[in-house]
Amino acid sequence: MSDIEFSTEEKSLLVKKIKRYFEQELDQDIAQFDAEFLLDFFAKEMGAYFYNRALSDAQVVLQSRMDHLLEDFYEIEKPTDFIK
C-alpha cells in the first residue's frame, strides 16, 4: 500500500477539524503546523488500519451482492431434461 496522500483541500479541511477538536474537547489551541504534523502521523501510523477495515467492509458488501446475483441466475435458469 502506498502512503496516504490528501489533496490540498482535504488536508486543509482535516487540519481545521483537528484544530477544532483540540479547542472544543481539550481546551487547547494548537498551531497549524502541529495539526498538520498530527494528521501526517495518524495517516502514516494508523491509516493502514482504516484502509484495511474499509476494504474488509467493501468485500462484505460485494460478496452479498454477488450472492444475490447468483440467486437471480438460479431463478431464471431453464429446466432441462436429462436422459438417464
DSSP file (Angstrom, degrees, kcal/mol; ACC not computed):
  #  RESIDUE AA STRUCTURE BP1 BP2  ACC     N-H-->O    O-->H-N    N-H-->O    O-->H-N    TCO  KAPPA ALPHA  PHI   PSI    X-CA   Y-CA   Z-CA
    1    1 A M              0   0    0      0, 0.0     2,-0.1     0, 0.0     3,-0.1   0.000 360.0 360.0 360.0 135.5    0.0    0.0    0.0
    2    2 A S        -     0   0    0      1,-0.2     3,-0.1     3,-0.0     0, 0.0  -0.380 360.0 -78.7 -80.6 165.3    1.3    3.4   -0.8
    3    3 A D        -     0   0    0      1,-0.1     2,-0.5    -2,-0.1    -1,-0.2  -0.270  51.5-103.6 -61.3 149.7    1.3    6.3    1.6
    4    4 A I        -     0   0    0     39,-0.2     2,-0.5    36,-0.1    -1,-0.1  -0.660  41.6-170.6 -78.5 122.9   -2.0    8.1    2.2
    5    5 A E        -     0   0    0     -2,-0.5     2,-0.3    -3,-0.1    -3,-0.0  -0.960   5.2-159.1-118.2 132.0   -1.9   11.4    0.3
    6    6 A F        -     0   0    0     -2,-0.5    -2,-0.0     1,-0.1     2,-0.0  -0.825  22.8-113.5-106.9 148.3   -4.6   14.0    0.7
    7    7 A S     >  -     0   0    0     -2,-0.3     4,-2.9     1,-0.1     5,-0.2  -0.266  36.9-102.8 -67.3 166.3   -5.4   16.8   -1.7
    8    8 A T  H  > S+     0   0    0      1,-0.2     4,-2.2     2,-0.2     5,-0.1   0.898 124.4  48.6 -58.5 -41.3   -4.7   20.3   -0.6
    9    9 A E  H  > S+     0   0    0      2,-0.2     4,-2.2     1,-0.2    -1,-0.2   0.916 112.2  47.5 -66.6 -43.5   -8.4   20.8    0.1
   10   10 A E  H  > S+     0   0    0      2,-0.2     4,-2.8     1,-0.2     5,-0.2   0.932 112.8  48.7 -63.0 -45.5   -8.8   17.6    2.0
   11   11 A K  H  X S+     0   0    0     -4,-2.9     4,-2.6     1,-0.2     5,-0.2   0.907 110.5  51.2 -62.9 -41.3   -5.7   18.3    4.1
   12   12 A S  H  X S+     0   0    0     -4,-2.2     4,-2.1    -5,-0.2    -1,-0.2   0.921 112.2  46.5 -60.9 -45.0   -6.9   21.8    4.9
   13   13 A L  H  X S+     0   0    0     -4,-2.2     4,-2.0     2,-0.2    -2,-0.2   0.918 113.4  48.3 -64.2 -44.6  -10.3   20.5    6.0
   14   14 A L  H  X S+     0   0    0     -4,-2.8     4,-2.2     2,-0.2    -2,-0.2   0.885 110.2  51.5 -65.3 -38.7   -8.8   17.8    8.1
   15   15 A V  H  X S+     0   0    0     -4,-2.6     4,-2.7    -5,-0.2    -1,-0.2   0.910 109.0  51.2 -64.3 -41.5   -6.4   20.2    9.8
   16   16 A K  H  X S+     0   0    0     -4,-2.1     4,-2.6     1,-0.2    -2,-0.2   0.901 109.6  50.5 -60.8 -40.3   -9.3   22.5   10.6
   17   17 A K  H  X S+     0   0    0     -4,-2.0     4,-2.4     2,-0.2    -2,-0.2   0.894 110.6  48.9 -65.5 -39.7  -11.1   19.6   12.2
   18   18 A I  H  X S+     0   0    0     -4,-2.2     4,-2.4     2,-0.2    -2,-0.2   0.937 112.5  47.7 -63.9 -46.9   -8.1   18.7   14.3
   19   19 A K  H  X S+     0   0    0     -4,-2.7     4,-2.2     1,-0.2    -2,-0.2   0.918 112.6  49.1 -60.6 -44.0   -7.7   22.2   15.5
   20   20 A R  H  X S+     0   0    0     -4,-2.6     4,-3.1     2,-0.2     5,-0.3   0.900 109.7  52.4 -63.0 -41.3  -11.4   22.5   16.3
   21   21 A Y  H  X>S+     0   0    0     -4,-2.4     4,-2.9     1,-0.2     5,-0.8   0.938 110.0  47.9 -60.2 -47.2  -11.3   19.2   18.2
   22   22 A F  H  X5S+     0   0    0     -4,-2.4     6,-2.4     1,-0.2     4,-0.9   0.893 115.4  45.8 -61.5 -39.5   -8.4   20.4   20.3
   23   23 A E  H  X5S+     0   0    0     -4,-2.2     4,-0.5     4,-0.3    -2,-0.2   0.943 121.9  34.2 -68.4 -47.9  -10.1   23.7   21.0
   24   24 A Q  H  <5S+     0   0    0     -4,-3.1    -2,-0.2    -5,-0.1    -3,-0.2   0.887 130.1  28.6 -79.0 -40.4  -13.6   22.2   21.9
   25   25 A E  H  <5S+     0   0    0     -4,-2.9    -3,-0.2    -5,-0.3    -2,-0.1   0.799 134.3  25.8 -94.5 -31.2  -12.7   18.9   23.5
   26   26 A L  H  <<S-     0   0    0     -4,-0.9    -3,-0.2    -5,-0.8    -2,-0.1   0.437  92.3-129.3-113.9  -2.5   -9.3   19.6   25.1
   27   27 A D     <  +     0   0    0     -4,-0.5     2,-0.4    -6,-0.3    -4,-0.3   0.889  66.7 127.8  52.9  42.3   -9.5   23.4   25.5
   28   28 A Q        -     0   0    0     -6,-2.4     2,-0.6    -9,-0.1    -1,-0.2  -0.982  54.8-142.8-129.8 140.6   -6.1   23.7   23.8
   29   29 A D        -     0   0    0     -2,-0.4     2,-0.3    -3,-0.1    -9,-0.1  -0.907  23.3-170.7-101.6 116.9   -5.1   25.9   20.9
   30   30 A I        -     0   0    0     -2,-0.6    -7,-0.1   -11,-0.2    -8,-0.0  -0.834  22.7-111.1-110.0 151.0   -2.7   24.1   18.6
   31   31 A A     >  -     0   0    0     -2,-0.3     4,-2.3     1,-0.1     5,-0.2  -0.269  27.1-110.3 -73.8 160.6   -0.8   25.7   15.7
   32   32 A Q  H  > S+     0   0    0      1,-0.2     4,-2.5     2,-0.2     5,-0.2   0.916 119.5  51.9 -54.6 -47.6   -1.4   24.9   12.1
   33   33 A F  H  > S+     0   0    0      1,-0.2     4,-2.7     2,-0.2    -1,-0.2   0.908 108.8  50.0 -59.6 -43.9    2.0   23.1   11.8
   34   34 A D  H  > S+     0   0    0      1,-0.2     4,-2.4     2,-0.2    -1,-0.2   0.896 110.9  49.0 -63.2 -40.7    1.2   21.0   14.9
   35   35 A A  H  X S+     0   0    0     -4,-2.3     4,-2.3     2,-0.2    -1,-0.2   0.899 112.4  48.1 -66.3 -40.5   -2.2   20.0   13.5
   36   36 A E  H  X S+     0   0    0     -4,-2.5     4,-2.6     2,-0.2    -2,-0.2   0.912 111.4  50.6 -64.6 -42.3   -0.6   19.1   10.1
   37   37 A F  H  X S+     0   0    0     -4,-2.7     4,-2.4     2,-0.2    -2,-0.2   0.911 110.9  49.0 -61.0 -43.4    2.1   17.1   11.9
   38   38 A L  H  X S+     0   0    0     -4,-2.4     4,-2.6     2,-0.2     5,-0.2   0.906 110.8  50.3 -63.8 -42.6   -0.5   15.2   13.9
   39   39 A L  H  X S+     0   0    0     -4,-2.3     4,-2.6     1,-0.2    -2,-0.2   0.932 111.2  48.3 -60.2 -46.9   -2.5   14.5   10.7
   40   40 A D  H  X S+     0   0    0     -4,-2.6     4,-2.4     2,-0.2     5,-0.2   0.896 111.1  51.5 -61.4 -40.4    0.6   13.2    9.0
   41   41 A F  H  X S+     0   0    0     -4,-2.4     4,-3.1     2,-0.2     5,-0.3   0.949 112.5  44.3 -61.2 -50.0    1.4   11.0   12.0
   42   42 A F  H  X>S+     0   0    0     -4,-2.6     4,-2.4     1,-0.2     5,-0.9   0.896 113.2  51.4 -64.0 -39.8   -2.1    9.4   12.1
   43   43 A A  H  X5S+     0   0    0     -4,-2.6     4,-0.7    -5,-0.2     5,-0.2   0.917 117.2  39.5 -62.4 -42.6   -2.1    8.9    8.3
   44   44 A K  H  <5S+     0   0    0     -4,-2.4     4,-0.3    -5,-0.2    -2,-0.2   0.933 125.4  34.0 -73.6 -46.7    1.2    7.2    8.4
   45   45 A E  H  <5S+     0   0    0     -4,-3.1    -3,-0.2    -5,-0.2    -2,-0.2   0.778 135.9  17.1 -85.0 -28.0    0.9    5.1   11.6
   46   46 A M  H >X5S+     0   0    0     -4,-2.4     4,-1.5    -5,-0.3     3,-0.8   0.509  95.7  92.9-123.8  -9.0   -2.8    4.3   11.6
   47   47 A G  H 3X<S+     0   0    0     -5,-0.9     4,-2.7    -4,-0.7     5,-0.2   0.862  83.2  58.4 -57.1 -38.5   -4.0    4.9    8.0
   48   48 A A  H 3> S+     0   0    0     -4,-0.3     4,-2.9    -5,-0.2    -1,-0.3   0.849 102.2  54.8 -62.9 -33.7   -3.5    1.3    7.0
   49   49 A Y  H <> S+     0   0    0     -3,-0.8     4,-2.0     2,-0.2    -1,-0.2   0.928 112.2  42.3 -65.4 -43.9   -5.8    0.0    9.8
   50   50 A F  H  X S+     0   0    0     -4,-1.5     4,-2.3     2,-0.2    -2,-0.2   0.893 115.0  51.4 -67.7 -39.8   -8.6    2.3    8.5
   51   51 A Y  H  X S+     0   0    0     -4,-2.7     4,-2.3     2,-0.2    -2,-0.2   0.934 111.3  46.8 -61.5 -48.1   -7.8    1.4    4.9
   52   52 A N  H  X S+     0   0    0     -4,-2.9     4,-2.4     1,-0.2    -1,-0.2   0.876 111.0  51.9 -65.0 -37.5   -7.9   -2.4    5.6
   53   53 A R  H  X S+     0   0    0     -4,-2.0     4,-2.7     2,-0.2    -1,-0.2   0.913 109.2  50.6 -64.6 -41.4  -11.1   -2.1    7.5
   54   54 A A  H  X S+     0   0    0     -4,-2.3     4,-2.4     2,-0.2    -2,-0.2   0.904 110.3  49.6 -63.2 -40.7  -12.7   -0.2    4.6
   55   55 A L  H  X S+     0   0    0     -4,-2.3     4,-2.4     2,-0.2    -2,-0.2   0.920 111.0  49.7 -62.7 -42.8  -11.5   -3.0    2.2
   56   56 A S  H  X S+     0   0    0     -4,-2.4     4,-1.9     1,-0.2    -2,-0.2   0.922 111.5  48.4 -61.7 -44.5  -13.0   -5.6    4.5
   57   57 A D  H  X S+     0   0    0     -4,-2.7     4,-2.0     1,-0.2    -1,-0.2   0.899 111.4  50.4 -62.2 -40.9  -16.3   -3.8    4.6
   58   58 A A  H  X S+     0   0    0     -4,-2.4     4,-2.8     1,-0.2    -1,-0.2   0.876 107.3  54.1 -65.8 -37.6  -16.3   -3.4    0.9
   59   59 A Q  H  X S+     0   0    0     -4,-2.4     4,-2.8     2,-0.2    -1,-0.2   0.894 107.2  51.0 -64.0 -39.1  -15.6   -7.1    0.5
   60   60 A V  H  X S+     0   0    0     -4,-1.9     4,-2.2     2,-0.2    -2,-0.2   0.928 112.4  46.0 -63.2 -45.2  -18.7   -8.0    2.6
   61   61 A V  H  X S+     0   0    0     -4,-2.0     4,-2.2     2,-0.2    -2,-0.2   0.928 114.4  47.7 -63.6 -45.4  -20.9   -5.7    0.5
   62   62 A L  H  X S+     0   0    0     -4,-2.8     4,-2.5     1,-0.2    -2,-0.2   0.910 111.0  50.9 -63.3 -42.6  -19.5   -7.1   -2.7
   63   63 A Q  H  X S+     0   0    0     -4,-2.8     4,-2.5     1,-0.2    -1,-0.2   0.904 109.6  51.0 -62.5 -40.7  -19.9  -10.7   -1.5
   64   64 A S  H  X S+     0   0    0     -4,-2.2     4,-2.1     2,-0.2    -1,-0.2   0.919 111.6  46.9 -61.9 -43.8  -23.5  -10.0   -0.5
   65   65 A R  H  X S+     0   0    0     -4,-2.2     4,-2.2     1,-0.2    -2,-0.2   0.887 111.3  51.3 -66.7 -37.7  -24.3   -8.5   -3.9
   66   66 A M  H  X S+     0   0    0     -4,-2.5     4,-2.6     2,-0.2    -2,-0.2   0.906 108.3  52.4 -65.5 -40.3  -22.6  -11.5   -5.7
   67   67 A D  H  X S+     0   0    0     -4,-2.5     4,-2.1     1,-0.2    -2,-0.2   0.922 110.8  47.2 -60.5 -43.8  -24.7  -13.9   -3.6
   68   68 A H  H  X S+     0   0    0     -4,-2.1     4,-2.2     1,-0.2    -1,-0.2   0.884 110.6  52.6 -64.6 -38.0  -27.9  -12.1   -4.7
   69   69 A L  H  X S+     0   0    0     -4,-2.2     4,-2.0     2,-0.2    -2,-0.2   0.915 108.8  49.3 -64.7 -42.6  -26.7  -12.1   -8.3
   70   70 A L  H  X S+     0   0    0     -4,-2.6     4,-2.2     1,-0.2    -1,-0.2   0.899 109.4  52.4 -63.5 -39.6  -26.2  -15.8   -8.2
   71   71 A E  H  X S+     0   0    0     -4,-2.1     4,-1.9     1,-0.2    -1,-0.2   0.908 107.8  52.2 -60.5 -41.1  -29.6  -16.3   -6.7
   72   72 A D  H  X S+     0   0    0     -4,-2.2     4,-1.4     1,-0.2    -1,-0.2   0.885 107.7  51.9 -62.8 -38.8  -31.1  -14.3   -9.5
   73   73 A F  H  X S+     0   0    0     -4,-2.0     4,-0.6     1,-0.2     3,-0.3   0.920 108.8  50.0 -63.6 -43.3  -29.3  -16.5  -12.1
   74   74 A Y  H >< S+     0   0    0     -4,-2.2     3,-0.6     1,-0.2    -1,-0.2   0.866 106.9  56.3 -63.8 -35.0  -30.7  -19.7  -10.4
   75   75 A E  H 3< S+     0   0    0     -4,-1.9    -1,-0.2     1,-0.2    -2,-0.2   0.838 111.9  40.7 -66.4 -33.0  -34.2  -18.1  -10.6
   76   76 A I  H 3< S+     0   0    0     -4,-1.4    -1,-0.2    -3,-0.3    -2,-0.2   0.429  86.1 122.3 -97.1   1.7  -34.1  -17.6  -14.3
   77   77 A E    <<  -     0   0    0     -4,-0.6    -3,-0.0    -3,-0.6    -4,-0.0  -0.415  61.6-128.2 -65.2 137.2  -32.4  -20.9  -15.1
   78   78 A K        -     0   0    0     -2,-0.1     2,-0.1     1,-0.1    -1,-0.1  -0.637  23.2-112.0 -85.8 140.9  -34.4  -23.0  -17.5
   79   79 A P        -     0   0    0      0, 0.0     2,-0.4     0, 0.0    -1,-0.1  -0.407  32.0-156.9 -69.8 150.0  -35.2  -26.6  -16.6
   80   80 A T        -     0   0    0     -2,-0.1     2,-0.6     2,-0.0     0, 0.0  -0.946  12.5-130.2-127.0 150.7  -33.5  -29.3  -18.7
   81   81 A D        -     0   0    0     -2,-0.4     2,-0.5     2,-0.0     0, 0.0  -0.888  22.4-162.4-100.7 124.7  -34.5  -32.9  -19.3
   82   82 A F        -     0   0    0     -2,-0.6     2,-0.5     2,-0.0    -2,-0.0  -0.883  15.2-132.7-106.5 136.7  -31.7  -35.3  -18.7
   83   83 A I              0   0    0     -2,-0.5    -2,-0.0     1,-0.1     0, 0.0  -0.759 360.0 360.0 -87.1 128.7  -31.9  -38.8  -20.1
   84   84 A K              0   0    0     -2,-0.5    -1,-0.1     0, 0.0    -2,-0.0   0.410 360.0 360.0-103.6 360.0  -31.0  -41.4  -17.5
